[in-house]
Amino acid sequence: MRQPLTRELTDLLERGRDRQLRLAVTGLSRSGKTAFLTSLVHQLRHAGLAARLDLLPAAREGRLLGARRVEQQDLGVPRFPYDRAMAALDDSPPRWPEPTRGISELRLVIRYRPRRPGWVGGDTRRLTLDLFDYPGEWLLDLPLLGHDFASWSRAQVLDRGERATLFADWRQAVAGLDPAETVEEGRLAEIAERYAEGLRAAREAGFADLQPGRFLLPGELEGAPVLQFFPLPGLERVDQARLAGLPPESLYATLARRFRHYQQHIVKPFYREHFRRFDRQIVLVDVLGALDAGPERFEDLSRALSRLMQSFDYGRRSLLSRLFAPRIERLAIAATKADHVTPEQHEPLTGLLEALLAEPLQDLRFADVPVRALSLASIRATEAREVDHQGRRQPVLRGTTLDGETTLLFPGEVPARLPDADFWTRQGFEFPAFRPLPRDGDTLPHIRLDVALDWLIGDKLT
């Protein structure tokens, strides 16, 4: 018992001295969280050696001495599979690390020299950085905490646009269901599976705003009754008092009971144990993927992210809040895969990201929460080149596709603001998936990961 208590006391003291940070690396499925975490750990471990972190002052000034992985705080959570991710990147040909399928964490101790060494702490100091990874699908559930079953059902718009086609089998199955009727258990499970099939099809089609997230990646809950519920269409036309008075065995009461259980026993513990303790956050967004997928999916991503960001507690910290009620005091939002467009498109890409999240960013700035938007590539997959085209120098990208074809292409221009209707009719993008570039010696090539690090932890390394 002594060792865990000693570790907890040490953590408490370090937080009181502001020498410990918990960083939330947030993003929906396929936004690049695993690549970001792998590269972040790699760059910090190689600081002062092969890492290229010129835009992080502590590294540029030679004060960043490196980082070491140490025993994490929660021994019941798997460690982030850094070594396995690096093995994939070092394979021949290089492969992207496997996507996250469960919660993991990693603790780094960063060693650095302060700009003005004092007698307290000697010539070097340490910063403890706790990193967390989790499936993006599970993140989609946080906004459920603001709903009851009836309001959640009303919020699911599944009868318009392409979603109507993707959920056609489920819509046919629920057509004509009466909230007051009793539905046999096997039939409930069958309808819930049709709903889950619709969610999976929508994810493959590029949609982001999909709930419940555990239906997409159930883990140990596969087949459990808690995952056998679905929204009930038409509740806005039913008197609320009548719904509240339905017997426990009714369809409505059964679905509402399972929804509450999912909220209380799946979503709330996930939020309480992992998302209420963060100090800083980076939100990773695959803007290019949504732009390539068309207006319906682009709007869907904006809606999903806006709802998601309302689930976090942002605000300035005091000593007491740092110790006992952490709030996210600093935020970065990053458009990932910046290496999939040519360099002169990076600034418009950042502008488009800010436009996509305009409303939540306005609220954060009004609350005086420091926010920075940027575009980055955690691990580069292309090289920027130029070619002669009709007598002019044309910027292009050179990369190797997942199929092994090396290609030169100009992916297209990125709008700096939200696209209008005319844009979608004339746009022409080509964003193929590329293999990661091989390591250049001991370093992973990146774009602006050092900028992100400076914003997220640079002030603690002075």
C-alpha positions as CSV (number, residue, x, y, z in Angstrom):
1,M,0.0,0.0,0.0
2,R,2.9,2.4,0.8
3,Q,4.1,2.6,-2.8
4,P,0.8,3.7,-4.4
5,L,0.3,6.2,-1.6
6,T,3.8,7.6,-2.1
7,R,3.2,7.9,-5.8
8,E,-0.1,9.8,-5.2
9,L,1.5,12.1,-2.7
10,T,4.3,12.8,-5.1
11,D,1.8,13.6,-7.9
12,L,-0.1,15.9,-5.6
13,L,3.0,17.8,-4.7
14,E,4.2,18.1,-8.3
15,R,0.8,19.4,-9.4
16,G,0.9,21.9,-6.5
17,R,4.3,23.1,-7.9
18,D,2.8,23.2,-11.4
19,R,5.4,20.6,-12.6
20,Q,2.9,18.1,-13.9
21,L,0.6,18.4,-16.9
22,R,-2.2,16.1,-18.2
23,L,-2.6,16.5,-21.9
24,A,-5.8,15.4,-23.7
25,V,-5.1,14.4,-27.3
26,T,-8.6,14.6,-28.6
27,G,-10.0,13.7,-32.0
28,L,-12.6,11.7,-33.8
29,S,-11.9,8.4,-35.5
30,R,-9.1,8.6,-38.2
31,S,-8.1,12.1,-37.1
32,G,-4.5,11.0,-36.4
33,K,-4.3,10.6,-32.6
34,T,-2.1,7.5,-32.6
35,A,0.3,9.1,-35.1
36,F,0.4,12.3,-33.1
37,L,1.1,10.6,-29.8
38,T,3.8,8.4,-31.3
39,S,5.6,11.3,-33.0
40,L,5.3,13.5,-29.8
41,V,6.9,10.8,-27.7
42,H,9.6,10.2,-30.3
43,Q,10.5,13.9,-30.8
44,L,10.8,14.5,-27.0
45,R,12.8,11.4,-26.4
46,H,15.3,12.4,-29.2
47,A,15.4,16.1,-28.2
48,G,18.9,17.4,-28.3
49,L,19.9,14.6,-30.6
50,A,18.2,13.9,-34.0
51,A,14.8,15.6,-33.4
52,R,14.1,18.7,-35.4
53,L,12.2,21.0,-33.1
54,D,13.5,24.4,-34.1
55,L,10.2,26.1,-33.3
56,L,10.2,24.9,-29.7
57,P,12.5,27.5,-28.0
58,A,13.7,25.1,-25.3
59,A,15.0,22.7,-28.0
60,R,16.4,25.5,-30.2
61,E,18.3,26.9,-27.3
62,G,19.7,23.6,-26.3
63,R,17.9,23.5,-23.0
64,L,15.7,20.5,-23.7
65,L,17.6,17.5,-22.6
66,G,15.1,14.7,-23.5
67,A,12.4,12.6,-22.1
68,R,12.0,9.2,-20.5
69,R,9.1,6.9,-20.2
70,V,8.3,6.1,-16.6
71,E,5.6,4.1,-14.6
72,Q,2.2,5.7,-15.3
73,Q,-0.2,6.8,-12.6
74,D,-2.9,4.2,-13.2
75,L,-1.4,0.8,-13.3
76,G,-4.8,-0.7,-14.4
77,V,-4.8,1.0,-17.8
78,P,-2.7,-0.4,-20.6
79,R,0.4,1.5,-21.6
80,F,0.3,3.4,-24.9
81,P,1.9,1.0,-27.5
82,Y,4.7,3.3,-28.5
83,D,7.2,0.5,-29.4
84,R,4.7,-1.3,-31.5
85,A,3.8,1.9,-33.4
86,M,7.5,2.6,-34.0
87,A,8.0,-1.0,-35.3
88,A,5.2,-0.3,-37.9
89,L,6.8,2.9,-39.0
90,D,10.2,1.2,-39.3
91,D,8.9,-1.7,-41.3
92,S,9.8,-2.1,-44.9
93,P,7.8,-0.5,-46.4
94,P,6.7,1.7,-43.5
95,R,3.2,1.2,-42.2
96,W,0.9,3.4,-40.2
97,P,0.4,2.2,-36.6
98,E,-2.7,0.3,-35.8
99,P,-5.7,2.5,-34.8
100,T,-6.7,2.7,-31.2
101,R,-9.1,0.1,-29.9
102,G,-9.0,0.8,-26.2
103,I,-7.9,3.3,-23.6
104,S,-4.1,3.6,-22.9
105,E,-1.8,6.1,-21.3
106,L,1.8,7.0,-21.1
107,R,3.8,9.1,-18.6
108,L,6.9,11.0,-19.7
109,V,9.4,12.8,-17.5
110,I,10.9,15.7,-19.5
111,R,14.3,17.0,-18.4
112,Y,15.3,20.6,-19.3
113,R,17.5,23.5,-18.2
114,P,15.6,26.6,-17.2
115,R,16.6,29.9,-18.8
116,R,17.5,31.3,-15.4
117,P,18.6,28.5,-13.1
118,G,18.0,29.2,-9.4
119,W,19.2,27.6,-6.3
120,V,15.9,25.7,-5.9
121,G,16.0,22.6,-8.2
122,G,19.6,23.1,-9.3
123,D,20.6,23.5,-12.9
124,T,18.0,21.1,-14.4
125,R,14.3,20.6,-13.8
126,R,11.7,18.1,-14.7
127,L,8.2,18.3,-16.1
128,T,5.9,15.2,-15.8
129,L,3.6,14.9,-18.9
130,D,0.7,12.4,-18.8
131,L,-0.7,11.4,-22.2
132,F,-3.9,9.6,-22.9
133,D,-5.2,7.7,-26.0
134,Y,-8.6,6.3,-26.6
135,P,-10.9,5.3,-29.5
136,G,-12.3,8.3,-31.2
137,E,-15.6,6.4,-31.5
138,W,-16.0,6.5,-27.7
139,L,-15.4,10.3,-27.6
140,L,-18.7,10.7,-29.6
141,D,-20.6,9.6,-26.5
142,L,-19.7,12.6,-24.3
143,P,-22.6,14.8,-25.6
144,L,-25.0,12.1,-24.6
145,L,-24.6,13.3,-21.0
146,G,-26.7,16.3,-21.9
147,H,-29.7,14.2,-23.1
148,D,-32.5,12.0,-21.9
149,F,-33.7,9.2,-24.1
150,A,-36.5,11.3,-25.7
151,S,-34.3,14.3,-26.4
152,W,-31.6,12.1,-27.9
153,S,-34.1,10.3,-30.1
154,R,-35.4,13.7,-31.4
155,A,-31.8,14.8,-32.1
156,Q,-31.0,11.9,-34.4
157,V,-31.9,13.0,-38.0
158,L,-31.7,9.8,-40.0
159,D,-34.3,10.4,-42.7
160,R,-32.6,13.0,-44.8
161,G,-29.8,13.1,-47.3
162,E,-27.4,10.1,-47.6
163,R,-28.1,9.0,-44.1
164,A,-31.6,8.1,-45.1
165,T,-30.2,5.5,-47.5
166,L,-27.5,4.3,-45.0
167,F,-30.2,3.7,-42.3
168,A,-32.9,2.4,-44.7
169,D,-33.0,-1.1,-43.2
170,W,-33.3,0.2,-39.6
171,R,-35.9,2.8,-40.6
172,Q,-38.0,0.0,-42.1
173,A,-37.6,-2.0,-39.0
174,V,-38.8,0.8,-36.6
175,A,-41.6,2.0,-38.9
176,G,-44.9,1.6,-37.2
177,L,-43.5,0.8,-33.7
178,D,-45.7,2.0,-30.9
179,P,-43.9,3.3,-27.8
180,A,-46.5,1.5,-25.6
181,E,-46.1,-1.9,-27.2
182,T,-44.1,-4.8,-25.7
183,V,-41.3,-6.0,-28.0
184,E,-39.7,-9.4,-27.6
185,E,-36.0,-9.4,-26.5
186,G,-34.7,-11.0,-29.7
187,R,-36.6,-8.5,-31.8
188,L,-35.0,-5.6,-29.9
189,A,-31.5,-7.0,-30.4
190,E,-32.2,-7.4,-34.2
191,I,-33.4,-3.8,-34.6
192,A,-30.4,-2.6,-32.5
193,E,-28.1,-4.5,-34.8
194,R,-29.7,-2.9,-37.9
195,Y,-29.1,0.5,-36.2
196,A,-25.4,-0.4,-35.5
197,E,-25.0,-1.5,-39.1
198,G,-26.3,1.9,-40.2
199,L,-23.7,3.6,-37.9
200,R,-20.9,1.5,-39.3
201,A,-22.0,2.2,-42.9
202,A,-22.1,5.9,-42.1
203,R,-18.6,5.8,-40.7
204,E,-17.3,4.1,-43.8
205,A,-19.0,6.8,-45.9
206,G,-17.2,9.5,-44.0
207,F,-19.8,10.7,-41.5
208,A,-18.6,11.8,-38.0
209,D,-21.6,12.6,-35.9
210,L,-22.5,9.0,-34.9
211,Q,-23.9,7.9,-31.6
212,P,-23.6,5.8,-29.5
213,G,-19.9,5.4,-30.2
214,R,-19.6,2.0,-28.5
215,F,-21.9,0.6,-31.2
216,L,-19.0,1.2,-33.5
217,L,-16.3,-0.2,-31.3
218,P,-18.0,-2.2,-28.5
219,G,-14.9,-3.9,-27.0
220,E,-15.9,-6.1,-24.0
221,L,-19.5,-5.0,-24.3
222,E,-20.1,-6.9,-27.6
223,G,-23.5,-8.6,-27.4
224,A,-24.5,-7.0,-24.0
225,P,-28.1,-5.7,-23.6
226,V,-26.7,-2.2,-22.8
227,L,-25.8,-1.9,-26.5
228,Q,-29.2,-3.1,-27.6
229,F,-31.2,0.2,-27.8
230,F,-31.8,2.7,-30.6
231,P,-33.6,6.1,-31.1
232,L,-37.3,5.9,-31.4
233,P,-38.6,8.1,-34.2
234,G,-41.7,10.3,-33.8
235,L,-41.5,10.9,-30.1
236,E,-42.1,14.7,-30.7
237,R,-45.7,13.8,-31.7
238,V,-46.4,11.8,-28.5
239,D,-47.5,13.5,-25.3
240,Q,-44.7,13.5,-22.7
241,A,-47.0,12.7,-19.8
242,R,-48.2,9.6,-21.7
243,L,-44.6,8.5,-22.3
244,A,-43.7,9.0,-18.6
245,G,-46.7,6.8,-17.6
246,L,-45.9,3.8,-19.8
247,P,-45.3,0.5,-18.0
248,P,-41.7,-0.8,-17.5
249,E,-42.2,-3.5,-20.1
250,S,-43.2,-1.1,-22.8
251,L,-40.9,-0.4,-25.8
252,Y,-40.3,3.2,-24.7
253,A,-39.5,2.4,-21.1
254,T,-37.2,-0.5,-22.0
255,L,-35.2,1.7,-24.5
256,A,-35.1,4.6,-22.0
257,R,-33.9,2.3,-19.3
258,R,-31.1,1.0,-21.4
259,F,-30.1,4.5,-22.5
260,R,-29.9,5.6,-18.9
261,H,-27.8,2.6,-18.0
262,Y,-25.5,3.4,-21.0
263,Q,-25.2,7.0,-19.7
264,Q,-24.6,6.1,-16.1
265,H,-22.4,3.0,-16.4
266,I,-20.5,3.5,-19.7
267,V,-20.3,7.2,-20.6
268,K,-20.1,8.9,-17.1
269,P,-17.2,6.7,-15.8
270,F,-15.3,7.2,-19.0
271,Y,-15.7,11.0,-18.7
272,R,-15.1,11.1,-14.9
273,E,-12.0,8.9,-15.0
274,H,-10.3,10.3,-18.1
275,F,-11.7,13.7,-19.2
276,R,-12.3,15.7,-16.0
277,R,-8.6,15.7,-15.1
278,F,-7.0,17.3,-18.1
279,D,-5.0,20.6,-17.9
280,R,-4.4,21.1,-21.6
281,Q,-5.9,19.8,-24.8
282,I,-5.2,19.5,-28.5
283,V,-8.1,18.7,-30.8
284,L,-7.1,17.0,-34.0
285,V,-9.4,17.4,-37.0
286,D,-9.2,15.7,-40.4
287,V,-10.5,18.8,-42.3
288,L,-9.2,17.5,-45.7
289,G,-11.0,14.2,-45.4
290,A,-14.3,16.0,-44.7
291,L,-13.7,18.5,-47.5
292,D,-13.0,15.7,-50.0
293,A,-16.1,13.9,-48.9
294,G,-18.5,16.7,-49.8
295,P,-20.9,19.2,-48.2
296,E,-23.1,16.8,-46.2
297,R,-20.1,15.2,-44.4
298,F,-18.4,18.5,-44.0
299,E,-21.4,20.0,-42.1
300,D,-21.7,16.7,-40.2
301,L,-18.1,17.1,-38.9
302,S,-18.7,20.7,-37.9
303,R,-21.8,19.7,-35.9
304,A,-20.0,16.7,-34.2
305,L,-17.0,18.8,-33.1
306,S,-19.2,21.7,-31.9
307,R,-21.2,19.4,-29.7
308,L,-18.2,17.6,-28.5
309,M,-16.3,20.7,-27.4
310,Q,-19.3,21.7,-25.2
311,S,-18.6,18.5,-23.1
312,F,-15.2,19.8,-21.8
313,D,-14.6,22.1,-18.8
314,Y,-12.5,25.1,-20.0
315,G,-11.3,28.0,-17.9
316,R,-8.4,29.6,-16.1
317,R,-6.8,27.7,-13.2
318,S,-6.1,28.6,-9.6
319,L,-3.9,26.5,-7.3
320,L,-7.0,24.9,-5.8
321,S,-8.5,24.0,-9.2
322,R,-5.1,22.7,-10.3
323,L,-5.1,20.3,-7.4
324,F,-8.7,19.3,-6.9
325,A,-10.8,20.4,-9.9
326,P,-8.7,20.6,-13.0
327,R,-9.9,22.5,-16.0
328,I,-8.5,22.8,-19.4
329,E,-6.6,26.0,-19.3
330,R,-5.1,26.0,-22.8
331,L,-6.3,24.6,-26.1
332,A,-4.8,23.9,-29.6
333,I,-6.9,22.9,-32.6
334,A,-5.0,21.3,-35.4
335,A,-5.9,20.4,-39.0
336,T,-4.0,17.1,-39.5
337,K,-2.5,15.6,-42.6
338,A,-1.1,19.0,-43.7
339,D,1.4,17.1,-45.9
340,H,-1.5,16.1,-48.1
341,V,-1.6,19.6,-49.6
342,T,1.2,21.7,-50.9
343,P,2.9,24.2,-48.5
344,E,1.1,27.4,-49.8
345,Q,-2.2,25.7,-48.9
346,H,-1.3,25.3,-45.2
347,E,-2.5,28.8,-44.2
348,P,-5.9,28.5,-46.0
349,L,-6.2,25.1,-44.3
350,T,-5.8,26.7,-40.9
351,G,-8.3,29.4,-41.8
352,L,-10.8,26.8,-42.8
353,L,-10.3,25.0,-39.5
354,E,-11.0,28.2,-37.6
355,A,-14.2,28.8,-39.7
356,L,-15.3,25.2,-39.1
357,L,-15.1,25.7,-35.3
358,A,-16.0,29.4,-35.3
359,E,-18.8,29.2,-32.7
360,P,-16.9,27.1,-30.0
361,L,-13.8,29.2,-30.6
362,Q,-15.7,32.4,-30.0
363,D,-17.1,31.0,-26.7
364,L,-13.6,30.0,-25.6
365,R,-12.0,33.4,-26.4
366,F,-14.9,35.1,-24.6
367,A,-14.0,33.0,-21.5
368,D,-10.3,34.1,-21.9
369,V,-9.1,30.6,-22.6
370,P,-5.9,30.7,-24.8
371,V,-6.6,29.0,-28.1
372,R,-4.3,28.5,-31.1
373,A,-5.2,27.0,-34.5
374,L,-2.6,25.4,-36.7
375,S,-2.1,22.8,-39.4
376,L,0.4,20.0,-38.9
377,A,1.5,16.5,-40.0
378,S,2.6,14.5,-37.1
379,I,4.5,12.1,-39.4
380,R,5.1,13.2,-42.9
381,A,3.9,11.0,-45.8
382,T,4.9,13.3,-48.7
383,E,7.7,15.6,-49.9
384,A,7.0,19.1,-51.4
385,R,8.3,19.4,-55.0
386,E,7.9,21.8,-58.0
387,V,7.5,20.9,-61.6
388,D,7.3,22.9,-64.9
389,H,3.7,23.2,-66.1
390,Q,2.8,25.3,-69.1
391,G,5.9,27.5,-68.6
392,R,5.3,28.0,-64.9
393,R,6.6,26.4,-61.7
394,Q,3.8,24.3,-60.2
395,P,4.0,23.1,-56.5
396,V,3.3,19.3,-56.2
397,L,3.6,16.5,-53.7
398,R,5.6,13.4,-54.1
399,G,4.5,10.3,-52.1
400,T,3.9,6.6,-52.2
401,T,0.3,5.4,-52.0
402,L,-0.8,2.5,-49.8
403,D,-0.8,0.4,-52.9
404,G,2.9,1.1,-53.5
405,E,2.6,3.6,-56.4
406,T,4.9,6.6,-56.2
407,T,3.2,9.6,-57.6
408,L,3.5,13.4,-58.2
409,L,0.3,15.4,-57.9
410,F,-1.2,18.7,-57.1
411,P,-4.1,17.8,-54.7
412,G,-6.1,21.0,-55.1
413,E,-6.7,24.4,-53.5
414,V,-8.2,24.7,-50.0
415,P,-10.7,27.4,-49.3
416,A,-9.8,29.7,-46.4
417,R,-13.4,30.0,-45.3
418,L,-16.5,27.9,-45.2
419,P,-17.4,26.8,-48.8
420,D,-20.5,28.1,-50.4
421,A,-22.8,26.0,-52.6
422,D,-20.9,26.9,-55.8
423,F,-17.7,25.7,-54.4
424,W,-18.9,22.1,-54.1
425,T,-19.9,22.0,-57.8
426,R,-16.6,23.2,-59.1
427,Q,-14.1,21.8,-56.5
428,G,-11.6,19.2,-57.6
429,F,-9.6,17.5,-55.0
430,E,-7.4,14.4,-54.9
431,F,-6.3,13.3,-51.4
432,P,-5.0,9.8,-51.7
433,A,-3.8,7.9,-48.7
434,F,0.0,7.7,-48.6
435,R,2.5,5.6,-46.7
436,P,4.5,7.3,-44.1
437,L,8.0,8.5,-45.2
438,P,10.9,6.4,-44.0
439,R,12.8,7.8,-41.0
440,D,15.5,10.2,-41.9
441,G,18.2,8.7,-39.7
442,D,16.8,8.6,-36.2
443,T,14.1,11.2,-36.6
444,L,10.5,11.1,-37.7
445,P,9.8,13.8,-40.3
446,H,6.9,16.1,-39.3
447,I,5.3,19.5,-40.1
448,R,4.8,21.9,-37.2
449,L,4.7,19.4,-34.4
450,D,7.2,21.6,-32.7
451,V,4.8,24.5,-32.9
452,A,2.1,22.4,-31.2
453,L,4.6,21.4,-28.5
454,D,5.6,25.0,-27.9
455,W,1.9,26.0,-27.4
456,L,1.0,23.0,-25.2
457,I,4.1,22.8,-22.9
458,G,6.6,25.4,-24.0
459,D,5.7,27.8,-21.2
460,K,6.6,25.1,-18.6
461,L,10.1,24.7,-20.1
462,T,11.3,28.3,-19.5
